[in-house]
Amino acid sequence: PIVAPIARVGDFQFLASEDFTFYAINANNGSVLWEFVTGMPIRRAPVAIGKYLFVAPDRGGLFCLDVATGQP
């Protein structure tokens, strides 16, 4: 199940699932573009600033990912 609010940047939709995985989905066709495993629950919407996406898991910490590739 999806456990956080979905965010959108251009043709990308971002969502977090119950398995601690964060996904980037193509909004036009639904294909998975990339995924990033945090190892912790994510229940907050990500924040996009420019080409960066900030993901904050429930138990602390902050991940800064490239919007296009998902690379930290």
All heavy atoms as TSV, in Angstrom:
chain	resi	resn	atom	element	x	y	z
A	1	PRO	N	N	0.809	-1.222	0.000
A	1	PRO	CA	C	0.000	0.000	0.000
A	1	PRO	C	C	0.844	1.274	0.000
A	1	PRO	O	O	1.957	1.283	0.508
A	1	PRO	CB	C	-0.793	-0.085	1.289
A	1	PRO	CG	C	-0.517	-1.424	1.882
A	1	PRO	CD	C	0.607	-2.044	1.125
A	2	ILE	N	N	0.302	2.324	-0.552
A	2	ILE	CA	C	0.943	3.639	-0.527
A	2	ILE	C	C	0.710	4.238	0.848
A	2	ILE	O	O	-0.415	4.264	1.335
A	2	ILE	CB	C	0.366	4.544	-1.627
A	2	ILE	CG1	C	0.661	3.938	-2.997
A	2	ILE	CG2	C	0.920	5.956	-1.524
A	2	ILE	CD1	C	-0.047	4.617	-4.124
A	3	VAL	N	N	1.777	4.725	1.500
A	3	VAL	CA	C	1.666	5.163	2.893
A	3	VAL	C	C	1.959	6.647	3.106
A	3	VAL	O	O	1.970	7.111	4.234
A	3	VAL	CB	C	2.579	4.311	3.811
A	3	VAL	CG1	C	2.084	2.878	3.860
A	3	VAL	CG2	C	4.031	4.368	3.343
A	4	ALA	N	N	2.211	7.392	2.044
A	4	ALA	CA	C	2.505	8.827	2.169
A	4	ALA	C	C	1.774	9.560	1.045
A	4	ALA	O	O	1.435	8.958	0.024
A	4	ALA	CB	C	4.007	9.076	2.076
A	5	PRO	N	N	1.540	10.856	1.217
A	5	PRO	CA	C	0.941	11.621	0.128
A	5	PRO	C	C	1.811	11.554	-1.129
A	5	PRO	O	O	3.039	11.543	-1.046
A	5	PRO	CB	C	0.913	13.051	0.671
A	5	PRO	CG	C	0.932	12.889	2.154
A	5	PRO	CD	C	1.762	11.670	2.411
A	6	ILE	N	N	1.169	11.472	-2.274
A	6	ILE	CA	C	1.878	11.418	-3.555
A	6	ILE	C	C	2.273	12.830	-3.966
A	6	ILE	O	O	1.509	13.770	-3.802
A	6	ILE	CB	C	0.986	10.780	-4.631
A	6	ILE	CG1	C	0.707	9.326	-4.265
A	6	ILE	CG2	C	1.638	10.877	-6.004
A	6	ILE	CD1	C	-0.278	8.643	-5.173
A	7	ALA	N	N	3.483	12.966	-4.475
A	7	ALA	CA	C	3.970	14.263	-4.964
A	7	ALA	C	C	4.194	14.144	-6.466
A	7	ALA	O	O	4.419	13.051	-6.991
A	7	ALA	CB	C	5.258	14.646	-4.263
A	8	ARG	N	N	4.148	15.269	-7.152
A	8	ARG	CA	C	4.363	15.268	-8.595
A	8	ARG	C	C	5.275	16.417	-8.989
A	8	ARG	O	O	5.139	17.534	-8.506
A	8	ARG	CB	C	3.035	15.403	-9.334
A	8	ARG	CG	C	3.196	15.316	-10.828
A	8	ARG	CD	C	1.880	15.232	-11.518
A	8	ARG	NE	N	2.101	15.151	-12.966
A	8	ARG	CZ	C	1.232	14.701	-13.804
A	8	ARG	NH1	N	0.059	14.299	-13.384
A	8	ARG	NH2	N	1.512	14.665	-15.091
A	9	VAL	N	N	6.218	16.127	-9.893
A	9	VAL	CA	C	7.100	17.122	-10.488
A	9	VAL	C	C	7.137	16.824	-11.976
A	9	VAL	O	O	7.673	15.798	-12.401
A	9	VAL	CB	C	8.528	17.054	-9.896
A	9	VAL	CG1	C	9.441	18.033	-10.612
A	9	VAL	CG2	C	8.529	17.297	-8.402
A	10	GLY	N	N	6.530	17.682	-12.778
A	10	GLY	CA	C	6.481	17.442	-14.218
A	10	GLY	C	C	5.794	16.136	-14.532
A	10	GLY	O	O	4.667	15.897	-14.100
A	11	ASP	N	N	6.484	15.253	-15.246
A	11	ASP	CA	C	5.930	13.949	-15.600
A	11	ASP	C	C	6.272	12.859	-14.595
A	11	ASP	O	O	6.027	11.685	-14.853
A	11	ASP	CB	C	6.429	13.526	-16.986
A	11	ASP	CG	C	5.817	14.357	-18.093
A	11	ASP	OD1	O	4.728	14.927	-17.879
A	11	ASP	OD2	O	6.426	14.437	-19.179
A	12	PHE	N	N	6.849	13.235	-13.456
A	12	PHE	CA	C	7.197	12.272	-12.422
A	12	PHE	C	C	6.183	12.325	-11.285
A	12	PHE	O	O	5.814	13.412	-10.833
A	12	PHE	CB	C	8.563	12.609	-11.798
A	12	PHE	CG	C	9.728	12.440	-12.716
A	12	PHE	CD1	C	10.102	13.442	-13.592
A	12	PHE	CD2	C	10.483	11.286	-12.679
A	12	PHE	CE1	C	11.199	13.299	-14.424
A	12	PHE	CE2	C	11.585	11.137	-13.504
A	12	PHE	CZ	C	11.942	12.139	-14.383
A	13	GLN	N	N	5.755	11.154	-10.808
A	13	GLN	CA	C	4.986	11.065	-9.579
A	13	GLN	C	C	5.841	10.291	-8.593
A	13	GLN	O	O	6.499	9.317	-8.965
A	13	GLN	CB	C	3.658	10.346	-9.786
A	13	GLN	CG	C	2.640	11.189	-10.490
A	13	GLN	CD	C	1.293	10.512	-10.549
A	13	GLN	OE1	O	1.214	9.304	-10.697
A	13	GLN	NE2	N	0.250	11.292	-10.434
A	14	PHE	N	N	5.830	10.709	-7.346
A	14	PHE	CA	C	6.651	10.074	-6.324
A	14	PHE	C	C	5.751	9.520	-5.240
A	14	PHE	O	O	4.851	10.207	-4.763
A	14	PHE	CB	C	7.625	11.084	-5.726
A	14	PHE	CG	C	8.532	11.694	-6.763
A	14	PHE	CD1	C	8.263	12.938	-7.289
A	14	PHE	CD2	C	9.624	10.995	-7.231
A	14	PHE	CE1	C	9.072	13.499	-8.248
A	14	PHE	CE2	C	10.448	11.539	-8.209
A	14	PHE	CZ	C	10.167	12.796	-8.709
A	15	LEU	N	N	6.027	8.271	-4.831
A	15	LEU	CA	C	5.221	7.670	-3.782
A	15	LEU	C	C	6.054	6.723	-2.940
A	15	LEU	O	O	7.060	6.191	-3.382
A	15	LEU	CB	C	4.004	6.954	-4.377
A	15	LEU	CG	C	4.251	5.891	-5.436
A	15	LEU	CD1	C	4.276	4.518	-4.813
A	15	LEU	CD2	C	3.179	5.979	-6.482
A	16	ALA	N	N	5.606	6.542	-1.710
A	16	ALA	CA	C	6.276	5.648	-0.770
A	16	ALA	C	C	5.353	4.472	-0.471
A	16	ALA	O	O	4.142	4.639	-0.347
A	16	ALA	CB	C	6.613	6.394	0.519
A	17	SER	N	N	5.927	3.283	-0.360
A	17	SER	CA	C	5.126	2.098	-0.074
A	17	SER	C	C	5.471	1.553	1.303
A	17	SER	O	O	6.461	1.941	1.931
A	17	SER	CB	C	5.341	1.028	-1.137
A	17	SER	OG	O	6.616	0.453	-0.996
A	18	GLU	N	N	4.637	0.636	1.749
A	18	GLU	CA	C	4.780	0.027	3.077
A	18	GLU	C	C	6.092	-0.746	3.217
A	18	GLU	O	O	6.557	-0.980	4.311
A	18	GLU	CB	C	3.586	-0.898	3.311
A	18	GLU	CG	C	3.509	-1.469	4.677
A	18	GLU	CD	C	2.617	-0.669	5.602
A	18	GLU	OE1	O	2.243	0.471	5.298
A	18	GLU	OE2	O	2.297	-1.208	6.647
A	19	ASP	N	N	6.719	-1.144	2.112
A	19	ASP	CA	C	7.958	-1.928	2.171
A	19	ASP	C	C	9.212	-1.049	2.245
A	19	ASP	O	O	10.299	-1.506	1.911
A	19	ASP	CB	C	8.032	-2.893	0.988
A	19	ASP	CG	C	8.142	-2.193	-0.360
A	19	ASP	OD1	O	8.092	-0.945	-0.409
A	19	ASP	OD2	O	8.263	-2.894	-1.373
A	20	PHE	N	N	9.049	0.212	2.676
A	20	PHE	CA	C	10.155	1.163	2.877
A	20	PHE	C	C	10.827	1.568	1.564
A	20	PHE	O	O	11.962	2.008	1.548
A	20	PHE	CB	C	11.221	0.634	3.832
A	20	PHE	CG	C	10.704	0.107	5.128
A	20	PHE	CD1	C	11.308	-0.977	5.742
A	20	PHE	CD2	C	9.619	0.682	5.775
A	20	PHE	CE1	C	10.852	-1.467	6.951
A	20	PHE	CE2	C	9.145	0.204	6.977
A	20	PHE	CZ	C	9.767	-0.879	7.564
A	21	THR	N	N	10.134	1.417	0.456
A	21	THR	CA	C	10.672	1.760	-0.849
A	21	THR	C	C	9.984	3.010	-1.378
A	21	THR	O	O	8.779	3.161	-1.252
A	21	THR	CB	C	10.489	0.600	-1.847
A	21	THR	OG1	O	11.076	-0.577	-1.297
A	21	THR	CG2	C	11.146	0.906	-3.180
A	22	PHE	N	N	10.767	3.887	-1.953
A	22	PHE	CA	C	10.288	5.132	-2.525
A	22	PHE	C	C	10.380	5.004	-4.039
A	22	PHE	O	O	11.411	4.601	-4.568
A	22	PHE	CB	C	11.162	6.277	-2.009
A	22	PHE	CG	C	10.604	7.614	-2.290
A	22	PHE	CD1	C	9.546	8.099	-1.553
A	22	PHE	CD2	C	11.113	8.387	-3.305
A	22	PHE	CE1	C	9.007	9.338	-1.822
A	22	PHE	CE2	C	10.589	9.625	-3.582
A	22	PHE	CZ	C	9.530	10.099	-2.833
A	23	TYR	N	N	9.303	5.310	-4.740
A	23	TYR	CA	C	9.228	5.086	-6.183
A	23	TYR	C	C	9.039	6.387	-6.957
A	23	TYR	O	O	8.325	7.280	-6.501
A	23	TYR	CB	C	8.039	4.188	-6.522
A	23	TYR	CG	C	8.135	2.802	-5.975
A	23	TYR	CD1	C	7.575	2.473	-4.748
A	23	TYR	CD2	C	8.773	1.799	-6.690
A	23	TYR	CE1	C	7.650	1.190	-4.241
A	23	TYR	CE2	C	8.858	0.512	-6.197
A	23	TYR	CZ	C	8.290	0.209	-4.968
A	23	TYR	OH	O	8.372	-1.060	-4.469
A	24	ALA	N	N	9.635	6.439	-8.141
A	24	ALA	CA	C	9.340	7.482	-9.126
A	24	ALA	C	C	8.596	6.795	-10.253
A	24	ALA	O	O	9.071	5.801	-10.808
A	24	ALA	CB	C	10.618	8.113	-9.652
A	25	ILE	N	N	7.421	7.317	-10.577
A	25	ILE	CA	C	6.551	6.716	-11.577
A	25	ILE	C	C	6.351	7.708	-12.720
A	25	ILE	O	O	6.157	8.901	-12.480
A	25	ILE	CB	C	5.173	6.390	-10.958
A	25	ILE	CG1	C	5.318	5.559	-9.686
A	25	ILE	CG2	C	4.242	5.729	-11.964
A	25	ILE	CD1	C	5.819	4.175	-9.890
A	26	ASN	N	N	6.348	7.222	-13.947
A	26	ASN	CA	C	6.030	8.056	-15.098
A	26	ASN	C	C	4.532	8.344	-15.043
A	26	ASN	O	O	3.711	7.423	-15.100
A	26	ASN	CB	C	6.396	7.339	-16.390
A	26	ASN	CG	C	6.122	8.161	-17.616
A	26	ASN	OD1	O	5.058	8.748	-17.772
A	26	ASN	ND2	N	7.093	8.196	-18.508
A	27	ALA	N	N	4.157	9.617	-14.905
A	27	ALA	CA	C	2.754	9.999	-14.764
A	27	ALA	C	C	1.945	9.740	-16.029
A	27	ALA	O	O	0.720	9.639	-15.970
A	27	ALA	CB	C	2.652	11.470	-14.366
A	28	ASN	N	N	2.600	9.610	-17.170
A	28	ASN	CA	C	1.894	9.403	-18.439
A	28	ASN	C	C	1.523	7.949	-18.705
A	28	ASN	O	O	0.480	7.668	-19.283
A	28	ASN	CB	C	2.724	9.936	-19.608
A	28	ASN	CG	C	2.941	11.424	-19.496
A	28	ASN	OD1	O	2.019	12.163	-19.189
A	28	ASN	ND2	N	4.165	11.855	-19.710
A	29	ASN	N	N	2.403	7.021	-18.283
A	29	ASN	CA	C	2.130	5.619	-18.606
A	29	ASN	C	C	2.205	4.668	-17.411
A	29	ASN	O	O	1.993	3.474	-17.558
A	29	ASN	CB	C	3.062	5.128	-19.720
A	29	ASN	CG	C	4.521	5.160	-19.330
A	29	ASN	OD1	O	4.874	5.161	-18.165
A	29	ASN	ND2	N	5.392	5.180	-20.329
A	30	GLY	N	N	2.557	5.165	-16.218
A	30	GLY	CA	C	2.575	4.336	-15.013
A	30	GLY	C	C	3.800	3.473	-14.828
A	30	GLY	O	O	3.876	2.706	-13.866
A	31	SER	N	N	4.799	3.589	-15.696
A	31	SER	CA	C	5.997	2.760	-15.540
A	31	SER	C	C	6.876	3.290	-14.410
A	31	SER	O	O	6.936	4.485	-14.147
A	31	SER	CB	C	6.788	2.699	-16.848
A	31	SER	OG	O	7.296	3.968	-17.176
A	32	VAL	N	N	7.554	2.358	-13.741
A	32	VAL	CA	C	8.477	2.722	-12.664
A	32	VAL	C	C	9.775	3.201	-13.295
A	32	VAL	O	O	10.409	2.483	-14.065
A	32	VAL	CB	C	8.743	1.525	-11.730
A	32	VAL	CG1	C	9.785	1.879	-10.684
A	32	VAL	CG2	C	7.452	1.072	-11.062
A	33	LEU	N	N	10.177	4.434	-12.960
A	33	LEU	CA	C	11.409	5.008	-13.511
A	33	LEU	C	C	12.613	4.652	-12.653
A	33	LEU	O	O	13.688	4.364	-13.157
A	33	LEU	CB	C	11.256	6.524	-13.626
A	33	LEU	CG	C	10.097	6.973	-14.506
A	33	LEU	CD1	C	9.865	8.469	-14.361
A	33	LEU	CD2	C	10.382	6.615	-15.948
A	34	TRP	N	N	12.425	4.719	-11.345
A	34	TRP	CA	C	13.469	4.309	-10.419
A	34	TRP	C	C	12.844	4.059	-9.053
A	34	TRP	O	O	11.710	4.433	-8.798
A	34	TRP	CB	C	14.618	5.314	-10.333
A	34	TRP	CG	C	14.263	6.740	-10.010
A	34	TRP	CD1	C	14.126	7.772	-10.896
A	34	TRP	CD2	C	14.009	7.308	-8.718
A	34	TRP	NE1	N	13.809	8.926	-10.257
A	34	TRP	CE2	C	13.734	8.678	-8.901
A	34	TRP	CE3	C	13.994	6.816	-7.431
A	34	TRP	CZ2	C	13.440	9.534	-7.845
A	34	TRP	CZ3	C	13.702	7.664	-6.373
A	34	TRP	CH2	C	13.438	9.008	-6.590
A	35	GLU	N	N	13.606	3.387	-8.194
A	35	GLU	CA	C	13.167	3.169	-6.819
A	35	GLU	C	C	14.360	3.316	-5.885
A	35	GLU	O	O	15.501	3.119	-6.285
A	35	GLU	CB	C	12.483	1.820	-6.655
A	35	GLU	CG	C	13.286	0.633	-7.093
A	35	GLU	CD	C	12.478	-0.646	-7.045
A	35	GLU	OE1	O	11.548	-0.791	-7.852
A	35	GLU	OE2	O	12.797	-1.488	-6.184
A	36	PHE	N	N	14.051	3.688	-4.645
A	36	PHE	CA	C	15.086	3.922	-3.640
A	36	PHE	C	C	14.589	3.326	-2.326
A	36	PHE	O	O	13.501	3.663	-1.866
A	36	PHE	CB	C	15.329	5.427	-3.482
A	36	PHE	CG	C	16.389	5.770	-2.480
A	36	PHE	CD1	C	17.732	5.662	-2.810
A	36	PHE	CD2	C	16.053	6.201	-1.210
A	36	PHE	CE1	C	18.711	5.986	-1.888
A	36	PHE	CE2	C	17.023	6.522	-0.285
A	36	PHE	CZ	C	18.366	6.410	-0.623
A	37	VAL	N	N	15.371	2.429	-1.732
A	37	VAL	CA	C	14.996	1.781	-0.476
A	37	VAL	C	C	15.610	2.550	0.686
A	37	VAL	O	O	16.824	2.742	0.739
A	37	VAL	CB	C	15.464	0.313	-0.448
A	37	VAL	CG1	C	15.118	-0.341	0.884
A	37	VAL	CG2	C	14.854	-0.467	-1.599
A	38	THR	N	N	14.757	3.016	1.600
A	38	THR	CA	C	15.235	3.774	2.750
A	38	THR	C	C	15.516	2.888	3.957
A	38	THR	O	O	16.291	3.256	4.824
A	38	THR	CB	C	14.214	4.832	3.187
A	38	THR	OG1	O	13.037	4.173	3.641
A	38	THR	CG2	C	13.888	5.781	2.057
A	39	GLY	N	N	14.841	1.726	4.045
A	39	GLY	CA	C	14.996	0.859	5.211
A	39	GLY	C	C	14.201	1.352	6.400
A	39	GLY	O	O	14.272	0.764	7.473
A	40	MET	N	N	13.448	2.429	6.230
A	40	MET	CA	C	12.631	2.998	7.303
A	40	MET	C	C	11.295	3.444	6.720
A	40	MET	O	O	11.210	3.749	5.532
A	40	MET	CB	C	13.339	4.207	7.918
A	40	MET	CG	C	14.646	3.880	8.598
A	40	MET	SD	S	15.512	5.373	9.122
A	40	MET	CE	C	16.359	5.812	7.624
A	41	PRO	N	N	10.243	3.503	7.552
A	41	PRO	CA	C	8.944	3.959	7.047
A	41	PRO	C	C	8.988	5.416	6.593
A	41	PRO	O	O	9.686	6.235	7.182
A	41	PRO	CB	C	8.008	3.819	8.249
A	41	PRO	CG	C	8.757	3.132	9.313
A	41	PRO	CD	C	10.199	3.129	8.954
A	42	ILE	N	N	8.248	5.707	5.532
A	42	ILE	CA	C	8.123	7.077	5.022
A	42	ILE	C	C	6.632	7.392	4.996
A	42	ILE	O	O	5.881	6.736	4.278
A	42	ILE	CB	C	8.683	7.206	3.596
A	42	ILE	CG1	C	10.125	6.761	3.535
A	42	ILE	CG2	C	8.540	8.637	3.092
A	42	ILE	CD1	C	10.624	6.561	2.135
A	43	ARG	N	N	6.210	8.361	5.775
A	43	ARG	CA	C	4.790	8.706	5.814
A	43	ARG	C	C	4.540	10.188	5.528
A	43	ARG	O	O	3.437	10.667	5.672
A	43	ARG	CB	C	4.205	8.311	7.154
A	43	ARG	CG	C	4.171	6.803	7.319
A	43	ARG	CD	C	3.302	6.319	8.418
A	43	ARG	NE	N	3.119	4.887	8.361
A	43	ARG	CZ	C	4.029	3.986	8.685
A	43	ARG	NH1	N	5.215	4.365	9.064
A	43	ARG	NH2	N	3.778	2.709	8.622
A	44	ARG	N	N	5.600	10.885	5.117
A	44	ARG	CA	C	5.472	12.299	4.754
A	44	ARG	C	C	5.731	12.468	3.265
A	44	ARG	O	O	6.533	11.750	2.694
A	44	ARG	CB	C	6.488	13.131	5.526
A	44	ARG	CG	C	6.175	13.219	7.003
A	44	ARG	CD	C	7.247	13.966	7.726
A	44	ARG	NE	N	7.875	12.955	8.593
A	44	ARG	CZ	C	8.999	13.098	9.215
A	44	ARG	NH1	N	9.692	14.198	9.078
A	44	ARG	NH2	N	9.472	12.157	9.983
A	45	ALA	N	N	5.049	13.445	2.683
A	45	ALA	CA	C	5.256	13.725	1.265
A	45	ALA	C	C	6.679	14.230	1.041
A	45	ALA	O	O	7.216	14.959	1.874
A	45	ALA	CB	C	4.258	14.774	0.791
A	46	PRO	N	N	7.305	13.849	-0.056
A	46	PRO	CA	C	8.623	14.376	-0.379
A	46	PRO	C	C	8.513	15.848	-0.772
A	46	PRO	O	O	7.447	16.330	-1.130
A	46	PRO	CB	C	9.069	13.525	-1.561
A	46	PRO	CG	C	7.785	13.136	-2.209
A	46	PRO	CD	C	6.795	12.962	-1.099
A	47	VAL	N	N	9.640	16.524	-0.714
A	47	VAL	CA	C	9.689	17.934	-1.109
A	47	VAL	C	C	10.680	18.049	-2.263
A	47	VAL	O	O	11.829	17.626	-2.150
A	47	VAL	CB	C	10.139	18.830	0.067
A	47	VAL	CG1	C	10.305	20.263	-0.388
A	47	VAL	CG2	C	9.146	18.729	1.212
A	48	ALA	N	N	10.216	18.613	-3.372
A	48	ALA	CA	C	11.069	18.811	-4.546
A	48	ALA	C	C	11.508	20.264	-4.617
A	48	ALA	O	O	10.686	21.170	-4.499
A	48	ALA	CB	C	10.323	18.428	-5.813
A	49	ILE	N	N	12.804	20.460	-4.786
A	49	ILE	CA	C	13.370	21.789	-4.974
A	49	ILE	C	C	14.341	21.685	-6.152
A	49	ILE	O	O	15.382	21.036	-6.054
A	49	ILE	CB	C	14.108	22.289	-3.712
A	49	ILE	CG1	C	13.138	22.359	-2.534
A	49	ILE	CG2	C	14.759	23.644	-3.977
A	49	ILE	CD1	C	13.789	22.694	-1.210
A	50	GLY	N	N	13.937	22.297	-7.260
A	50	GLY	CA	C	14.764	22.200	-8.471
A	50	GLY	C	C	14.858	20.769	-8.939
A	50	GLY	O	O	13.851	20.089	-9.086
A	51	LYS	N	N	16.077	20.276	-9.112
A	51	LYS	CA	C	16.260	18.896	-9.556
A	51	LYS	C	C	16.488	17.923	-8.403
A	51	LYS	O	O	16.852	16.780	-8.608
A	51	LYS	CB	C	17.413	18.811	-10.554
A	51	LYS	CG	C	18.774	19.084	-9.973
A	51	LYS	CD	C	19.848	18.854	-11.034
A	51	LYS	CE	C	21.216	18.823	-10.361
A	51	LYS	NZ	N	22.228	18.263	-11.224
A	52	TYR	N	N	16.237	18.382	-7.182
A	52	TYR	CA	C	16.448	17.539	-6.008
A	52	TYR	C	C	15.134	17.204	-5.324
A	52	TYR	O	O	14.198	18.000	-5.293
A	52	TYR	CB	C	17.374	18.240	-5.010
A	52	TYR	CG	C	18.718	18.536	-5.600
A	52	TYR	CD1	C	19.068	19.826	-5.944
A	52	TYR	CD2	C	19.625	17.519	-5.844
A	52	TYR	CE1	C	20.298	20.109	-6.510
A	52	TYR	CE2	C	20.855	17.786	-6.417
A	52	TYR	CZ	C	21.193	19.079	-6.736
A	52	TYR	OH	O	22.405	19.349	-7.304
A	53	LEU	N	N	15.085	16.015	-4.758
A	53	LEU	CA	C	13.915	15.536	-4.040
A	53	LEU	C	C	14.368	15.160	-2.637
A	53	LEU	O	O	15.313	14.390	-2.472
A	53	LEU	CB	C	13.349	14.313	-4.766
A	53	LEU	CG	C	12.053	13.774	-4.258
A	53	LEU	CD1	C	10.927	14.745	-4.592
A	53	LEU	CD2	C	11.769	12.424	-4.891
A	54	PHE	N	N	13.711	15.705	-1.633
A	54	PHE	CA	C	14.069	15.438	-0.246
A	54	PHE	C	C	13.034	14.514	0.375
A	54	PHE	O	O	11.840	14.800	0.343
A	54	PHE	CB	C	14.179	16.744	0.530
A	54	PHE	CG	C	15.282	17.627	0.020
A	54	PHE	CD1	C	15.045	18.554	-0.980
A	54	PHE	CD2	C	16.560	17.490	0.521
A	54	PHE	CE1	C	16.066	19.349	-1.471
A	54	PHE	CE2	C	17.595	18.276	0.028
A	54	PHE	CZ	C	17.346	19.205	-0.968
A	55	VAL	N	N	13.521	13.402	0.926
A	55	VAL	CA	C	12.665	12.381	1.516
A	55	VAL	C	C	13.066	12.236	2.979
A	55	VAL	O	O	14.244	12.020	3.285
A	55	VAL	CB	C	12.840	11.032	0.788
A	55	VAL	CG1	C	11.990	9.962	1.424
A	55	VAL	CG2	C	12.521	11.184	-0.686
A	56	ALA	N	N	12.085	12.357	3.883
A	56	ALA	CA	C	12.352	12.285	5.326
A	56	ALA	C	C	11.607	11.090	5.927
A	56	ALA	O	O	10.393	11.147	6.119
A	56	ALA	CB	C	11.931	13.575	6.004
A	57	PRO	N	N	12.309	10.002	6.236
A	57	PRO	CA	C	11.680	8.857	6.887
A	57	PRO	C	C	11.184	9.216	8.300
A	57	PRO	O	O	11.652	10.185	8.894
A	57	PRO	CB	C	12.797	7.818	6.965
A	57	PRO	CG	C	13.795	8.243	5.948
A	57	PRO	CD	C	13.704	9.736	5.897
A	58	ASP	N	N	10.265	8.406	8.809
A	58	ASP	CA	C	9.681	8.655	10.127
A	58	ASP	C	C	10.697	8.654	11.266
A	58	ASP	O	O	10.562	9.405	12.209
A	58	ASP	CB	C	8.608	7.606	10.447
A	58	ASP	CG	C	7.343	7.830	9.660
A	58	ASP	OD1	O	7.248	8.841	8.942
A	58	ASP	OD2	O	6.441	6.990	9.774
A	59	ARG	N	N	11.665	7.807	11.194
A	59	ARG	CA	C	12.616	7.661	12.303
A	59	ARG	C	C	13.814	8.594	12.214
A	59	ARG	O	O	14.841	8.363	12.817
A	59	ARG	CB	C	13.084	6.223	12.374
A	59	ARG	CG	C	11.955	5.285	12.695
A	59	ARG	CD	C	12.430	3.885	12.867
A	59	ARG	NE	N	11.279	3.021	12.993
A	59	ARG	CZ	C	11.214	1.799	12.521
A	59	ARG	NH1	N	12.259	1.280	11.902
A	59	ARG	NH2	N	10.135	1.083	12.667
A	60	GLY	N	N	13.678	9.644	11.423
A	60	GLY	CA	C	14.752	10.624	11.337
A	60	GLY	C	C	15.592	10.476	10.098
A	60	GLY	O	O	15.455	9.534	9.335
A	61	GLY	N	N	16.442	11.434	9.911
A	61	GLY	CA	C	17.298	11.435	8.743
A	61	GLY	C	C	16.634	12.153	7.583
A	61	GLY	O	O	15.461	12.509	7.638
A	62	LEU	N	N	17.414	12.368	6.562
A	62	LEU	CA	C	16.924	13.048	5.367
A	62	LEU	C	C	17.733	12.547	4.182
A	62	LEU	O	O	18.961	12.487	4.239
A	62	LEU	CB	C	17.105	14.564	5.523
A	62	LEU	CG	C	16.632	15.431	4.368
A	62	LEU	CD1	C	15.112	15.381	4.247
A	62	LEU	CD2	C	17.084	16.863	4.582
A	63	PHE	N	N	17.040	12.165	3.126
A	63	PHE	CA	C	17.689	11.737	1.899
A	63	PHE	C	C	17.470	12.801	0.846
A	63	PHE	O	O	16.359	13.308	0.698
A	63	PHE	CB	C	17.116	10.408	1.398
A	63	PHE	CG	C	17.377	9.245	2.299
A	63	PHE	CD1	C	16.412	8.827	3.207
A	63	PHE	CD2	C	18.575	8.565	2.240
A	63	PHE	CE1	C	16.651	7.739	4.037
A	63	PHE	CE2	C	18.818	7.479	3.079
A	63	PHE	CZ	C	17.851	7.070	3.977
A	64	CYS	N	N	18.524	13.153	0.118
A	64	CYS	CA	C	18.438	14.076	-0.998
A	64	CYS	C	C	18.707	13.251	-2.256
A	64	CYS	O	O	19.788	12.692	-2.424
A	64	CYS	CB	C	19.466	15.190	-0.858
A	64	CYS	SG	S	19.487	16.314	-2.267
A	65	LEU	N	N	17.692	13.160	-3.125
A	65	LEU	CA	C	17.790	12.340	-4.322
A	65	LEU	C	C	17.670	13.201	-5.567
A	65	LEU	O	O	16.988	14.207	-5.571
A	65	LEU	CB	C	16.670	11.304	-4.335
A	65	LEU	CG	C	16.525	10.434	-3.086
A	65	LEU	CD1	C	15.296	9.542	-3.198
A	65	LEU	CD2	C	17.770	9.603	-2.870
A	66	ASP	N	N	18.317	12.763	-6.627
A	66	ASP	CA	C	18.175	13.402	-7.935
A	66	ASP	C	C	16.794	13.023	-8.483
A	66	ASP	O	O	16.445	11.846	-8.516
A	66	ASP	CB	C	19.279	12.918	-8.862
A	66	ASP	CG	C	19.231	13.596	-10.214
A	66	ASP	OD1	O	18.392	13.174	-11.035
A	66	ASP	OD2	O	20.021	14.521	-10.427
A	67	VAL	N	N	15.997	13.992	-8.878
A	67	VAL	CA	C	14.639	13.743	-9.364
A	67	VAL	C	C	14.647	12.770	-10.543
A	67	VAL	O	O	13.823	11.858	-10.615
A	67	VAL	CB	C	13.942	15.071	-9.756
A	67	VAL	CG1	C	12.672	14.812	-10.534
A	67	VAL	CG2	C	13.620	15.889	-8.524
A	68	ALA	N	N	15.549	12.935	-11.483
A	68	ALA	CA	C	15.554	12.138	-12.707
A	68	ALA	C	C	16.078	10.717	-12.523
A	68	ALA	O	O	15.614	9.799	-13.178
A	68	ALA	CB	C	16.358	12.846	-13.789
A	69	THR	N	N	17.059	10.533	-11.610
A	69	THR	CA	C	17.724	9.224	-11.505
A	69	THR	C	C	17.488	8.511	-10.185
A	69	THR	O	O	17.713	7.307	-10.099
A	69	THR	CB	C	19.237	9.389	-11.669
A	69	THR	OG1	O	19.761	10.121	-10.564
A	69	THR	CG2	C	19.582	10.054	-12.991
A	70	GLY	N	N	17.130	9.239	-9.139
A	70	GLY	CA	C	16.973	8.633	-7.815
A	70	GLY	C	C	18.289	8.443	-7.084
A	70	GLY	O	O	18.338	7.914	-5.976
A	71	GLN	N	N	19.378	8.878	-7.674
A	71	GLN	CA	C	20.696	8.739	-7.032
A	71	GLN	C	C	20.827	9.737	-5.878
A	71	GLN	O	O	20.427	10.879	-6.000
A	71	GLN	CB	C	21.809	8.986	-8.040
A	71	GLN	CG	C	21.892	7.944	-9.124
A	71	GLN	CD	C	22.176	6.568	-8.565
A	71	GLN	OE1	O	23.087	6.364	-7.780
A	71	GLN	NE2	N	21.368	5.602	-8.970
A	72	PRO	N	N	21.383	9.275	-4.754
A	72	PRO	CA	C	21.592	10.187	-3.603
A	72	PRO	C	C	22.609	11.270	-3.922
A	72	PRO	O	O	23.478	11.090	-4.733
A	72	PRO	CB	C	22.129	9.283	-2.505
A	72	PRO	CG	C	21.963	7.886	-2.975
A	72	PRO	CD	C	21.764	7.909	-4.460
